[in-house]
Amino acid sequence: MNLSALDNLLWAAGFLGHVALLFVLLMRRRWEQFPILTCFAAYEATVTIALFLVSRYGSQHAYAVTYWIFGGGDILFQLGLIFEISRVVLRPTGSWVRDARSSFLIAGVIGTAIAVGLCLAVKPLAHSTLGIWEVRGNLFTALLDCELFLAMLYAANRLGLEWRNHVMALAQGVTAWAFGALVSDLAHIVLGWTREFHVLDYSLSFLYVAVLCYWIVSFWRPETVRAPLSEEMNDYLVALHRRVQYDLQQVTQTRDRT
């Protein structure tokens, strides 16, 4: 395959970005709180090397096969990052807040159904059946990322759960990337494989490199340290939350009887 200088530049920037992010996560011990993000950085660096070698020394068919093999893992990691954000935000004491989990799961199921329906309804301008399903798959992932993030944001804000610096940076990067991918996919559906779409495709690649740089800086910087709660206070807050949940259930049951 013949790649342009811009393609090679973007590949090199993406590879260096993933390697640098992986180094920061390991060096600053962020992998303990963000294991999925750490595995994602290592996976994407490996995929970049594999695709580059196949494109340089293999055939176009070999590149297509390799691309599709790794594409499934990329989609799973994108969704995994949303659940990693949810795990950090919606589990402030190490266990899921009951109302947060139920709200997030319900909204997630509804969002998934909406994403599936929209993706099946669209008819992309692609040259092959495989290309059509590629566009639908990318659109589904972008829609689901945005919807799950909004569901998690709603659950966290409704319950007054606090966002911290690193998880906020991860969420902002994922949201920016998902929104950019959504715009690119919608443009692809309308325009097909045109020169304008290639401009959007390159713009999306630059956006992703910018997100990687933002993550590198954010995760390298120390998080704002709050005074730690004592063990007694932490136990008290957990017990208080359970008591409030119990009282709400009693009030609801009493109201239903009347």
ChimeraX attribute file (.defattr): number of C-alpha atoms within 10 A of each C-alpha:
attribute: neighborCount
match mode: 1-to-1
recipient: residues
	/A:1	12
	/A:2	7
	/A:3	11
	/A:4	8
	/A:5	9
	/A:6	10
	/A:7	13
	/A:8	12
	/A:9	12
	/A:10	16
	/A:11	19
	/A:12	15
	/A:13	19
	/A:14	22
	/A:15	21
	/A:16	17
	/A:17	23
	/A:18	26
	/A:19	18
	/A:20	19
	/A:21	26
	/A:22	23
	/A:23	17
	/A:24	21
	/A:25	23
	/A:26	14
	/A:27	11
	/A:28	14
	/A:29	13
	/A:30	17
	/A:31	16
	/A:32	11
	/A:33	15
	/A:34	20
	/A:35	15
	/A:36	19
	/A:37	22
	/A:38	20
	/A:39	14
	/A:40	22
	/A:41	23
	/A:42	17
	/A:43	17
	/A:44	20
	/A:45	21
	/A:46	15
	/A:47	20
	/A:48	17
	/A:49	14
	/A:50	16
	/A:51	18
	/A:52	17
	/A:53	12
	/A:54	19
	/A:55	19
	/A:56	14
	/A:57	11
	/A:58	13
	/A:59	11
	/A:60	13
	/A:61	11
	/A:62	13
	/A:63	20
	/A:64	13
	/A:65	12
	/A:66	16
	/A:67	15
	/A:68	12
	/A:69	12
	/A:70	17
	/A:71	15
	/A:72	11
	/A:73	14
	/A:74	16
	/A:75	15
	/A:76	12
	/A:77	19
	/A:78	19
	/A:79	17
	/A:80	16
	/A:81	21
	/A:82	22
	/A:83	18
	/A:84	20
	/A:85	25
	/A:86	24
	/A:87	19
	/A:88	20
	/A:89	23
	/A:90	27
	/A:91	17
	/A:92	13
	/A:93	13
	/A:94	9
	/A:95	12
	/A:96	16
	/A:97	20
	/A:98	13
	/A:99	15
	/A:100	22
	/A:101	19
	/A:102	13
	/A:103	16
	/A:104	22
	/A:105	16
	/A:106	12
	/A:107	19
	/A:108	20
	/A:109	14
	/A:110	14
	/A:111	20
	/A:112	19
	/A:113	12
	/A:114	15
	/A:115	21
	/A:116	17
	/A:117	12
	/A:118	14
	/A:119	19
	/A:120	12
	/A:121	10
	/A:122	15
	/A:123	13
	/A:124	23
	/A:125	15
	/A:126	17
	/A:127	10
	/A:128	9
	/A:129	9
	/A:130	10
	/A:131	13
	/A:132	16
	/A:133	16
	/A:134	16
	/A:135	21
	/A:136	24
	/A:137	19
	/A:138	19
	/A:139	26
	/A:140	22
	/A:141	22
	/A:142	26
	/A:143	23
	/A:144	24
	/A:145	28
	/A:146	19
	/A:147	22
	/A:148	23
	/A:149	25
	/A:150	17
	/A:151	21
	/A:152	25
	/A:153	19
	/A:154	16
	/A:155	24
	/A:156	23
	/A:157	12
	/A:158	12
	/A:159	12
	/A:160	9
	/A:161	16
	/A:162	13
	/A:163	18
	/A:164	13
	/A:165	16
	/A:166	22
	/A:167	21
	/A:168	15
	/A:169	20
	/A:170	22
	/A:171	20
	/A:172	16
	/A:173	20
	/A:174	23
	/A:175	20
	/A:176	16
	/A:177	21
	/A:178	24
	/A:179	17
	/A:180	19
	/A:181	24
	/A:182	20
	/A:183	15
	/A:184	24
	/A:185	24
	/A:186	16
	/A:187	18
	/A:188	22
	/A:189	20
	/A:190	14
	/A:191	15
	/A:192	17
	/A:193	15
	/A:194	10
	/A:195	10
	/A:196	12
	/A:197	18
	/A:198	14
	/A:199	12
	/A:200	18
	/A:201	18
	/A:202	15
	/A:203	15
	/A:204	19
	/A:205	20
	/A:206	15
	/A:207	17
	/A:208	23
	/A:209	21
	/A:210	18
	/A:211	20
	/A:212	22
	/A:213	19
	/A:214	17
	/A:215	23
	/A:216	21
	/A:217	14
	/A:218	18
	/A:219	20
	/A:220	18
	/A:221	13
	/A:222	11
	/A:223	12
	/A:224	9
	/A:225	8
	/A:226	6
	/A:227	6
	/A:228	8
	/A:229	10
	/A:230	9
	/A:231	9
	/A:232	8
	/A:233	11
	/A:234	13
	/A:235	13
	/A:236	12
	/A:237	14
	/A:238	13
	/A:239	12
	/A:240	12
	/A:241	14
	/A:242	14
	/A:243	12
	/A:244	11
	/A:245	14
	/A:246	12
	/A:247	12
	/A:248	12
	/A:249	12
	/A:250	12
	/A:251	11
	/A:252	11
	/A:253	11
	/A:254	10
	/A:255	9
	/A:256	8
	/A:257	6
	/A:258	5
